[in-house]
Amino acid sequence: MGADFRSVPYDHPDVLALISEVQAEYVRRYGGEDTTPLHETMFVPPDGLFFVGYAEDRPAAMGGWRRHDEERDGPVPGKLPAELKRMYVAPWARGRGLARALLVEIERTSSAAGCDFMVLEAGRNQPEALALYRSAGYADIAPYGHYRWSDLSVHLGKPLP
């Protein structure tokens, strides 16, 4: 089963519902919500995009990219890097390839916008996500961003075509 990926505003009701789900997942895995400061303006072209994947006429997955801000988050590889944010697939839709398909779309659109490198932060308690990213060619990079000092955070990056 595939999904229909649509670019939507970060404050879209389907995004907010999926954010609520992923925050509950973070509470289960880490004991608290993700506190990374995010704002809908970060995902407005040309500085970013946010997607919802719809399957069976329901919001099933989400994720987006924003241009990396070195002043805010510190240096990362690349001349014009992008950062992957809020990748999540609803439990009922897992195991169908949606995360990989969404990752490809995020990489494609950020590259088309001129970005040359993708970075991300993921938690050690998310082995499924880390396996996906590593299988897609992401490798360890120096810590950056909101969780750069956290022992639970893994920082990965990949050159974009």
C-alpha positions as CSV (number, residue, x, y, z in Angstrom):
1,M,0.0,0.0,0.0
2,G,1.4,3.4,-1.0
3,A,0.5,6.8,0.2
4,D,-0.4,10.1,-1.3
5,F,2.1,12.6,0.0
6,R,0.9,16.2,0.1
7,S,2.7,19.3,1.1
8,V,0.8,21.0,3.9
9,P,1.3,23.8,6.4
10,Y,3.0,22.7,9.6
11,D,-0.1,23.9,11.5
12,H,-2.5,21.8,9.4
13,P,-5.0,19.8,11.5
14,D,-3.7,16.5,10.3
15,V,-0.1,17.5,11.2
16,L,-1.2,18.6,14.6
17,A,-3.0,15.2,15.2
18,L,0.1,13.3,14.1
19,I,2.4,15.5,16.2
20,S,0.2,14.6,19.2
21,E,0.7,10.9,18.4
22,V,4.5,11.2,18.0
23,Q,4.8,13.2,21.2
24,A,3.0,10.4,23.0
25,E,5.5,8.0,21.5
26,Y,8.4,10.1,22.8
27,V,6.8,10.1,26.3
28,R,6.7,6.3,26.2
29,R,10.2,5.9,24.9
30,Y,12.0,8.8,26.7
31,G,9.8,9.9,29.5
32,G,9.0,13.3,28.0
33,E,8.0,15.1,24.8
34,D,10.4,16.5,22.2
35,T,11.1,20.1,23.1
36,T,12.8,21.1,19.9
37,P,11.5,24.6,19.0
38,L,9.6,24.4,15.7
39,H,7.4,26.9,14.1
40,E,5.2,26.7,11.0
41,T,7.3,29.4,9.2
42,M,10.3,27.0,9.2
43,F,8.4,24.8,6.7
44,V,7.4,27.5,4.1
45,P,9.1,27.4,0.7
46,P,11.8,28.1,-0.1
47,D,13.1,27.4,3.4
48,G,11.3,24.1,3.9
49,L,8.4,21.9,3.3
50,F,6.2,19.6,5.4
51,F,4.3,16.6,4.2
52,V,1.5,14.3,5.3
53,G,1.1,10.9,3.7
54,Y,-2.4,9.8,3.3
55,A,-3.3,6.1,3.1
56,E,-6.8,4.6,3.1
57,D,-8.0,8.2,3.1
58,R,-6.4,8.8,6.6
59,P,-3.3,10.7,7.6
60,A,-0.7,8.0,8.0
61,A,2.7,9.6,8.0
62,M,4.4,13.0,8.3
63,G,7.8,14.6,8.0
64,G,9.5,17.6,6.5
65,W,12.6,19.5,6.0
66,R,13.8,23.0,6.9
67,R,17.0,24.8,5.9
68,H,19.6,24.3,8.6
69,D,20.4,27.5,10.6
70,E,24.0,27.4,11.7
71,E,23.6,30.3,14.1
72,R,20.8,28.5,15.9
73,D,22.0,24.9,15.8
74,G,25.7,25.0,15.1
75,P,27.8,23.8,12.1
76,V,27.0,20.7,10.1
77,P,28.4,19.4,6.8
78,G,27.4,20.9,3.5
79,K,27.2,24.4,1.9
80,L,23.4,24.6,2.1
81,P,22.2,21.9,4.4
82,A,18.7,20.9,5.2
83,E,17.4,19.3,8.4
84,L,14.9,16.4,8.5
85,K,12.2,17.0,11.1
86,R,9.2,15.1,12.6
87,M,9.3,11.9,10.6
88,Y,6.6,9.6,11.9
89,V,4.3,6.8,10.7
90,A,1.1,6.0,12.6
91,P,1.2,2.5,14.1
92,W,-1.6,1.2,12.0
93,A,0.3,2.1,8.8
94,R,3.8,0.8,9.7
95,G,5.5,-1.9,7.8
96,R,4.2,-0.7,4.4
97,G,7.2,1.3,3.2
98,L,5.7,4.7,3.9
99,A,8.7,6.0,5.9
100,R,11.2,5.1,3.2
101,A,8.9,6.7,0.5
102,L,8.5,9.8,2.6
103,L,12.2,10.0,3.2
104,V,12.8,9.9,-0.6
105,E,10.3,12.7,-1.2
106,I,11.9,14.8,1.5
107,E,15.3,14.3,0.1
108,R,14.1,15.0,-3.5
109,T,12.3,18.2,-2.6
110,S,15.1,19.6,-0.5
111,S,17.7,18.8,-3.2
112,A,15.4,20.5,-5.8
113,A,15.4,23.6,-3.5
114,G,19.2,23.7,-3.7
115,C,20.1,21.9,-0.5
116,D,23.3,19.8,-0.7
117,F,23.3,17.8,2.6
118,M,20.6,16.4,4.9
119,V,21.1,16.2,8.6
120,L,18.9,14.8,11.4
121,E,18.7,14.0,15.0
122,A,17.1,10.8,16.2
123,G,17.0,9.1,19.6
124,R,18.8,6.0,20.6
125,N,15.4,4.5,21.8
126,Q,14.1,4.6,18.2
127,P,16.0,1.7,16.6
128,E,13.5,1.4,13.7
129,A,14.2,5.0,12.7
130,L,17.9,4.6,13.0
131,A,17.9,1.4,10.9
132,L,15.9,3.2,8.2
133,Y,18.2,6.2,8.1
134,R,21.4,4.1,8.1
135,S,20.0,1.8,5.3
136,A,19.3,5.0,3.3
137,G,22.9,6.0,3.4
138,Y,23.0,8.3,6.5
139,A,26.2,8.2,8.6
140,D,27.2,9.7,11.9
141,I,28.1,13.4,12.0
142,A,29.2,15.7,14.8
143,P,26.4,16.5,17.3
144,Y,24.4,19.7,16.5
145,G,21.1,21.2,17.4
146,H,18.7,21.2,20.3
147,Y,19.9,17.8,21.6
148,R,23.6,18.1,20.8
149,W,24.6,17.4,24.4
150,S,22.2,14.5,25.0
151,D,23.6,11.0,25.3
152,L,20.3,9.7,23.9
153,S,20.7,11.6,20.7
154,V,22.2,10.3,17.4
155,H,23.2,12.7,14.7
156,L,23.3,11.6,11.1
157,G,23.8,13.1,7.7
158,K,23.9,12.4,4.0
159,P,25.0,14.3,0.9
160,L,22.1,15.1,-1.4
161,P,22.3,14.6,-5.2
